[in-house]
Amino acid sequence: MSLTTVCKRWLGRSGVLGGRKLLFLLSLLLLMMAGSCLFFNEFLDIRRDETKHSLRQNSRIIANKTNIFKESVGKPISANSTRESIDASTSHHSTNLRRKQPNIVFILADDYGYHDIGYHGSVIKTPVLDRLAAEGVKLSNYYVQPICTPTRTQLMTGRYQIHTGFQHAVLYPTMPSCLPLDEITIAQKLKEAGYSTHIVGKWHLGFYKKACWPTRRGFDTFFGFLEGSGTYYSHMRGSFYDFRDQEDVAWQYKGQYSTHLFAKRAQEIITKHDKEKPFFLFVSMQAVHIPLEVPESYVRHYAHIKDKKRRTYAGMTTCMDEAVGNITTTLDELDNGGAPEAGGFNWPLRGRKKSLWEGGVRGIGFVHSPLLDTHVRGTENNELIHVSDWFPTLVSGLAGGSLNGTKPLDGYNLWETIRSGAPSARKEILHNIDPFEGHKPPFSDSLYNNLTFTPSIRAAVRVGDWKLLTGPVGAGHWTPPPESGKAMTHSTMKPEQNIWLFNVRDDPNEKSDLSEERQDIVKKLMGRLQDYFSTSVPVLYPDSDSRGNPRRLGVNYWTNWM
């Protein structure tokens, strides 16, 4: 039986899982990961035909165009102030959710370009994502991180990477590092709230110790790979195998395409779960990260695309779209933008994966669910939302769980913003501060310079409509997809320039630098970067450990070495 057939049969049921009504959210991330889905069920007696009708109700567009300096710019958020805003935004709703906890499925795709979804005008076919976005609420000011590990740490902890040590880079296979063991994960808090917890797909948060593994960080089950990338059929990273079922090496899946494997396992978890207990399922897709591999049947749709990499990437995207439909959950987020050399494009935004331009940090996201108020369905929400917000939003806003015991959160509970269009408590986003960028290892502690921020440091912050970038922020070209017939527009940055300012509401493609004209805004945002930098922890970027080479361990698969 095909996955599509399984999905159609499952979807043809009442739309209720174990008495919990379906909440379908999809959010595509614009960074190293590029797609995530949330699936919530609540104790509601609504049948599927009624739900489908209500999802098509139209509503007003929620737009927030507040000038940032109508409010004073304060200090970085404290644990107490964060929790006060969380409690204030959901006080009437969270009590009810403690009785009616929804199932949650969060699907995350990898290296998915901002342009590469149908409703952004792409030639790539994404009918599932397009339909869900059209019936739900689009998140037009949704932000993530420009590379993989930092985005995942913020999703898992609700904290900026300057507070977890992942300011500089991703984790590499033989690095003796992982998500700090004293950080509380979203899986741990949901488990504490009564959920069963599952992860399917990519981990990429470290594995040098068994204590770092997902099954030791709050997840009941793990099916997937530990590293940041690998082949789709043979599941190899370099010369060594990387595929696990729980903590066991799963050789039986060698030769099977990962997107299909992950979709099938996700469906099994959903259909076989304990109906008396809510579940959290994190589907962390390998697609559409390099290497470019996909069954030929998906590539045939794109014979008209001449560029081979782009053609294969398009096929991978359509396969992923099908998988999302098969899993039937949708919270879609793009987390670091596509890499043009790997077939992904963020046009018309400036920049790409690894950069702090909008093409590296802005995600496309939407939420599709019968739990949404009818007046927000079919609309866009322009409030600021960041990947760190999912931690308090899911734990407190949806699950009715407690945030006690965590370190100070940088994320906000924005469930009411998403559900009803209420104003967002978030007024600014720190994209990153990386004192190591532009320097060669070994890195000196002097790069912190007593935590004094200077414009030579790679950084970016958005406050209201304004965005300030400093230092070596990454490639700033505008790169259209090859099938468009348009030429790349090269950046005209001066070599010595290290400060840029944009009004990203009026100029989302970052073409008009206002740093000279608006020195007053530059000064205020530089002050915010100094405030944040003063709270940062040292960067976690240890040298590789030769003991992590599987040959040294006498095995032919990646595993822990401590």
C-alpha positions in Angstrom: 0.0 0.0 0.0 1.4 3.4 -0.9 2.0 6.2 1.6 -0.5 8.3 -0.3 -3.2 5.6 0.0 -2.5 5.2 3.7 -2.9 9.0 4.1 -6.1 9.2 2.1 -7.7 6.4 4.2 -6.6 8.0 7.4 -7.8 11.4 6.4 -11.1 10.0 5.4 -12.0 9.3 9.0 -13.8 11.6 11.3 -10.9 13.9 11.8 -10.7 13.1 15.5 -7.8 11.2 17.1 -8.6 9.6 20.4 -11.2 12.3 21.1 -8.8 15.1 20.4 -9.8 17.4 17.6 -7.2 17.9 14.8 -5.2 21.1 14.8 -3.1 21.4 11.7 -0.3 23.9 11.5 2.4 24.2 8.9 5.4 26.5 8.9 8.3 26.4 6.5 11.6 27.7 7.9 13.9 29.7 5.8 17.2 28.5 7.2 19.2 25.3 7.4 15.9 23.6 8.2 13.0 24.5 6.2 9.6 23.1 7.2 7.8 22.3 10.3 4.3 21.1 11.1 2.3 21.1 14.2 -0.7 18.8 14.6 -3.0 19.5 17.5 -6.2 17.6 18.6 -8.6 18.9 21.2 -11.6 17.4 23.0 -14.2 18.9 20.7 -17.2 17.2 19.1 -16.7 18.6 15.6 -16.7 16.3 12.5 -14.4 16.6 9.5 -17.0 18.1 7.2 -17.9 20.8 9.7 -14.2 21.5 10.2 -13.5 21.8 6.4 -16.4 24.3 6.1 -15.2 26.4 9.0 -11.6 26.5 7.7 -12.8 28.3 4.6 -14.3 31.2 6.4 -12.6 34.5 5.5 -11.4 37.1 7.8 -9.7 40.4 8.1 -5.9 40.8 7.7 -4.1 41.4 10.9 -1.4 44.0 10.3 0.9 45.6 12.8 2.8 48.6 11.5 3.9 50.0 14.8 6.8 52.4 14.8 9.3 50.9 17.2 10.0 54.0 19.1 6.5 54.6 20.2 7.5 52.4 23.0 10.7 52.7 25.0 13.4 50.3 24.1 14.2 48.3 27.2 16.8 45.9 28.4 17.0 42.2 27.4 14.0 40.2 28.6 14.4 38.7 32.1 12.9 35.4 33.2 10.3 37.1 35.3 9.2 39.6 32.6 9.0 36.9 30.0 6.8 34.7 32.2 4.6 37.7 33.1 4.0 38.4 29.4 3.3 34.7 28.8 0.8 34.5 31.7 -0.9 37.7 30.7 -1.4 36.6 27.1 -2.9 33.2 27.8 -4.5 33.4 31.3 -8.0 32.6 30.2 -7.0 30.0 27.6 -4.4 27.9 29.3 -6.7 26.7 32.1 -9.0 25.2 29.5 -6.2 23.6 27.6 -5.1 21.8 30.7 -8.3 19.8 30.4 -8.1 19.6 26.6 -4.5 19.0 25.7 -4.0 18.8 22.0 -1.8 16.4 20.2 1.2 18.3 18.6 3.0 17.4 15.4 5.8 19.7 14.4 7.4 19.1 11.0 10.6 20.8 10.0 12.1 20.7 6.5 15.8 21.4 5.9 17.4 24.1 3.6 14.1 25.1 2.0 14.3 28.3 -0.1 11.9 31.2 0.6 10.9 31.3 -3.1 10.4 27.6 -3.5 6.8 27.2 -2.4 3.9 27.4 -4.8 2.1 30.4 -3.3 5.3 32.5 -3.6 5.1 32.0 -7.4 7.5 29.1 -7.7 7.3 26.6 -10.5 7.8 23.9 -7.9 4.6 22.0 -7.2 3.6 22.1 -3.5 -0.2 21.6 -3.6 -0.4 20.4 0.0 1.4 23.4 1.5 -0.4 25.8 -0.8 -3.8 24.5 0.2 -3.1 24.5 3.9 -1.7 28.0 3.7 -4.8 29.2 1.8 -7.1 27.8 4.4 -5.1 28.8 7.5 -3.3 31.9 8.7 0.1 32.9 7.1 2.8 34.2 9.4 4.5 36.9 7.3 7.0 38.1 9.9 8.3 34.8 11.0 12.0 34.5 11.7 14.6 31.7 12.3 18.4 31.4 12.2 20.6 31.2 9.1 22.1 27.8 9.9 20.9 24.5 11.3 22.1 23.8 14.9 21.3 27.3 16.2 17.7 27.1 14.9 17.3 23.7 16.5 18.7 24.9 19.8 16.2 27.8 19.9 13.3 25.5 19.1 14.4 23.0 21.8 15.1 25.6 24.5 13.2 28.8 23.7 16.5 30.7 24.1 18.6 32.8 21.8 21.9 31.1 20.7 23.9 33.8 22.6 22.5 32.2 25.7 23.3 28.6 24.8 26.7 29.0 23.1 25.8 28.3 19.5 26.5 31.8 18.1 29.1 30.7 15.6 28.5 27.5 13.7 26.8 24.1 13.4 28.0 21.0 15.2 30.4 18.8 13.2 30.6 15.0 13.6 33.7 14.7 15.8 33.1 17.8 18.0 32.9 16.9 21.7 29.9 19.2 22.2 26.1 19.2 22.3 23.1 21.1 23.4 24.2 21.9 27.0 23.0 19.3 29.4 21.7 21.8 31.8 19.2 23.2 29.3 15.6 22.0 29.6 14.1 20.9 26.3 10.6 21.4 24.9 10.3 17.6 24.9 11.1 17.5 28.6 8.5 20.1 29.5 5.8 18.5 27.4 6.6 15.1 28.9 6.2 16.7 32.3 2.8 18.0 31.1 1.7 14.4 30.4 2.7 14.0 26.8 4.4 11.1 25.1 7.2 12.5 23.0 8.7 11.4 19.7 11.4 12.6 17.2 11.6 11.3 13.6 14.4 12.4 11.3 17.4 14.7 11.9 18.8 15.5 15.4 22.0 17.5 14.9 22.3 18.7 18.5 25.3 16.6 19.4 26.0 12.9 20.2 29.5 12.6 21.6 28.0 11.4 24.9 24.9 9.2 25.3 23.6 11.9 27.6 23.3 14.2 24.5 21.1 11.9 22.5 17.4 12.7 21.9 16.3 9.7 23.9 18.1 11.2 26.9 16.8 14.8 26.3 13.1 14.2 26.8 12.0 12.1 23.8 10.5 8.7 24.4 11.4 7.5 20.9 13.9 8.4 18.1 13.9 7.2 14.5 16.5 8.9 12.3 20.0 10.2 12.2 22.3 11.9 14.6 24.3 14.1 12.3 23.5 17.2 10.2 23.5 15.6 6.8 24.0 12.4 4.9 22.9 10.4 1.9 19.2 9.8 1.4 19.3 6.1 0.4 22.5 4.7 2.0 22.3 6.9 5.1 26.1 7.5 5.1 28.0 10.6 6.4 31.4 10.2 4.8 32.4 6.6 5.1 30.2 5.7 8.1 26.5 4.8 8.5 24.1 7.1 10.5 20.6 5.7 11.0 19.0 4.8 14.4 15.8 3.3 15.7 15.8 4.3 19.3 19.6 4.0 20.2 20.2 1.0 18.0 21.9 1.1 14.6 19.1 0.4 12.1 20.9 -1.3 9.2 17.6 -2.7 7.8 16.7 0.7 6.3 19.8 1.0 4.1 18.7 1.6 0.5 15.3 3.1 1.5 14.6 6.8 0.8 14.6 8.8 4.0 11.6 11.1 3.2 9.4 8.0 2.7 10.8 6.4 5.8 10.2 9.4 8.0 6.6 9.9 6.7 5.8 6.3 7.3 7.1 6.2 10.8 5.3 9.5 11.7 2.1 8.0 10.4 2.6 4.9 12.5 3.2 7.0 15.7 0.0 9.0 15.0 -2.2 6.0 14.3 -0.9 3.7 17.0 -0.6 6.2 19.9 -2.4 5.7 23.2 -5.7 7.4 22.7 -5.9 8.4 26.4 -2.6 10.3 26.3 -1.6 13.3 24.2 1.5 13.1 22.1 4.2 15.5 20.8 5.8 14.4 17.5 8.7 16.3 16.0 9.3 15.3 12.4 12.7 16.7 11.5 12.9 16.1 7.7 16.2 15.5 5.9 14.7 17.1 2.8 15.7 19.3 1.1 19.3 19.4 2.3 22.2 18.3 0.1 23.1 15.8 -1.3 20.4 16.1 -4.0 18.8 12.7 -4.3 15.2 11.7 -5.0 13.3 8.9 -6.9 13.2 9.7 -10.6 9.4 9.6 -10.5 9.4 13.0 -8.8 12.0 14.6 -11.1 9.9 13.8 -14.2 7.5 16.6 -13.3 10.3 19.1 -14.0 11.7 18.1 -17.3 11.2 21.8 -18.4 13.8 22.9 -15.9 17.2 22.8 -17.6 19.4 23.2 -14.5 20.0 19.6 -13.2 20.5 20.6 -9.6 17.4 22.7 -9.6 15.4 20.0 -11.3 16.4 17.4 -8.6 15.8 19.9 -5.8 12.3 20.5 -7.2 11.6 16.8 -7.2 12.8 16.6 -3.6 10.5 19.4 -2.6 7.5 17.8 -4.2 8.3 14.6 -2.5 8.5 16.4 0.8 5.2 18.1 0.1 3.6 14.7 -0.5 5.1 13.5 2.8 3.6 16.4 4.7 0.2 15.5 3.2 0.7 11.9 4.2 1.6 12.8 7.7 -1.4 15.2 7.8 0.1 17.8 10.1 1.0 21.2 9.2 3.0 23.9 11.0 5.3 25.1 8.2 8.5 27.1 8.9 11.5 27.9 6.9 14.6 28.2 9.0 17.7 29.3 7.0 16.9 29.8 3.5 17.9 27.8 0.5 21.5 27.5 -0.8 21.6 28.4 -4.5 24.4 25.9 -5.2 22.1 23.2 -3.9 19.2 24.2 -6.0 17.3 26.4 -3.4 16.4 30.1 -3.8 15.2 32.8 -1.5 14.3 35.3 -4.2 13.3 38.2 -4.1 14.9 38.5 -0.6 18.5 39.5 -0.3 21.1 36.9 0.8 21.1 33.2 1.4 21.7 30.4 3.9 24.4 31.4 6.5 23.8 35.1 6.0 22.0 37.6 8.3 20.1 39.2 5.4 16.4 38.5 5.1 17.1 35.7 2.7 18.9 33.9 5.5 16.6 34.5 8.4 13.0 35.2 7.2 10.8 32.1 7.1 7.5 31.5 5.4 5.1 30.1 7.9 1.4 29.4 8.3 -0.9 27.7 10.8 -3.9 25.6 9.6 -6.3 24.3 12.3 -9.9 24.2 13.5 -8.6 25.7 16.8 -8.0 29.0 15.0 -10.7 31.6 15.4 -12.8 31.8 12.2 -12.0 35.4 11.6 -8.2 34.8 11.2 -8.6 31.9 8.7 -7.6 32.8 5.2 -5.6 35.9 6.4 -2.0 37.0 7.0 -0.7 37.8 10.4 2.1 40.4 10.3 3.1 40.3 13.9 6.7 39.4 14.8 7.2 35.7 15.6 10.5 33.9 16.2 11.5 30.2 16.3 12.2 30.6 20.0 8.6 31.4 20.6 7.4 27.8 19.9 8.8 26.6 23.2 6.5 28.7 25.4 3.7 28.7 22.8 3.5 24.9 22.7 4.3 24.2 26.3 2.2 26.9 28.0 -0.2 28.1 25.3 -1.3 24.7 23.8 -0.4 22.0 26.4 -1.2 24.1 29.5 2.2 23.0 30.9 4.5 24.8 33.3 7.5 26.9 32.3 9.0 26.6 35.8 12.5 25.2 36.0 13.7 26.5 32.7 16.5 29.0 32.3 15.3 32.5 31.4 13.4 32.3 28.1 13.8 34.6 25.1 10.7 33.3 23.5 7.1 34.4 24.1 3.8 32.5 24.3 2.2 33.7 21.2 -0.7 31.3 20.9 -3.3 34.0 21.2 -1.5 36.0 18.5 -1.7 33.0 16.2 -5.2 31.8 17.3 -7.1 35.0 17.4 -4.8 37.7 15.9 -4.1 39.4 19.2 -1.1 41.8 19.2 2.3 40.0 19.6 4.2 40.6 22.9 7.3 40.4 20.8 8.6 43.7 19.6 12.1 42.8 18.6 14.3 39.9 17.5 18.0 39.3 18.0 19.1 37.5 14.8 22.6 36.8 16.3 25.8 38.2 17.7 28.9 36.2 16.6 32.3 37.5 17.8 34.2 34.7 16.0 33.0 35.3 12.5 35.8 36.8 10.3 38.5 35.3 12.5 40.4 32.0 12.1 40.6 29.4 14.8 41.9 28.9 17.4 39.7 31.6 18.7 40.9 33.9 21.5 38.9 35.0 24.5 40.0 38.5 23.6 37.4 38.5 20.8 34.8 39.1 23.5 36.7 42.3 24.4 35.1 42.5 27.9 31.7 42.1 26.2 31.9 45.5 24.6 30.0 45.5 21.3 31.6 47.0 18.2 30.4 47.2 14.6 33.2 44.9 13.5 31.3 42.0 15.2 28.9 40.0 13.0 25.4 40.8 14.3 21.8 41.7 13.4 18.8 42.9 15.3 15.3 43.8 14.3 13.3 46.2 16.5 9.8 47.0 15.1 10.2 47.9 11.4 14.0 48.6 11.7 16.8 46.1 11.1 20.5 46.8 11.9 23.3 44.6 10.6 27.0 44.9 11.5 30.3 43.2 10.6 30.7 40.3 8.1 27.0 39.5 7.7 27.4 37.2 4.7 26.7 37.2 1.0 24.3 40.0 0.1 23.4 39.2 -3.5 19.8 38.9 -4.9 19.7 35.5 -6.6 16.7 34.5 -8.8 16.0 30.9 -9.7 17.4 29.8 -13.0 14.0 29.2 -14.6 13.1 32.9 -14.1 15.5 34.0 -16.8 16.6 36.9 -14.6 20.2 37.7 -13.8 21.7 37.8 -10.3 21.9 41.3 -8.9 25.3 41.7 -7.1 25.7 43.5 -3.9 27.3 46.9 -4.1 28.6 47.0 -0.5 31.8 48.9 0.1 34.6 46.7 1.4 35.0 48.8 4.5 31.3 49.1 5.3 30.2 47.4 8.5 26.9 49.0 9.4 23.6 48.8 7.5 20.1 49.9 8.4 16.8 49.0 6.7 13.1 49.6 7.2 12.2 46.0 6.4 8.4 46.7 6.4 8.8 49.2 3.6 11.9 47.6 2.1 11.8 43.8 2.7 14.4 43.1 0.0 17.0 45.4 1.8 17.9 47.6 -1.2 17.9 51.0 0.5 20.5 51.4 3.3 19.4 54.2 5.6 22.4 54.0 8.0 23.7 57.4 7.0 20.3 59.2 7.0 19.0 57.7 10.3 21.9 57.9 12.7 19.4 58.2 15.5 18.0 54.8 14.8 21.5 53.3 14.3 22.5 54.5 17.8 19.5 53.1 19.5 19.8 49.7 17.8 23.6 49.6 18.5 22.5 50.1 22.1 20.3 47.1 21.9 23.1 44.9 20.5 25.3 46.0 23.4 22.5 45.1 25.9 22.2 41.6 24.4 26.0 41.1 24.0 26.4 41.9 27.7 24.2 38.8 28.5 25.9 36.4 26.1 27.8 33.2 27.1 31.1 32.0 25.6 30.8 30.4 22.2 30.8 26.5 22.2 33.2 25.7 19.3 35.7 23.0 20.5 38.3 21.5 18.3 37.5 18.1 16.7 38.3 15.1 18.8 40.1 12.3 16.9 38.6 9.8 19.3 35.3 10.5 17.6 36.4 8.8 14.3 34.5 5.6 14.1 37.6 3.8 12.9 39.3 4.6 16.2 36.3 2.9 17.9 36.4 -0.2 15.6 33.0 0.4 14.2 31.6 1.5 10.8 28.8 3.8 12.1 28.7 7.1 13.9 28.3 6.9 17.6 29.3 8.4 20.9 32.9 8.1 22.1 32.6 9.3 25.7 
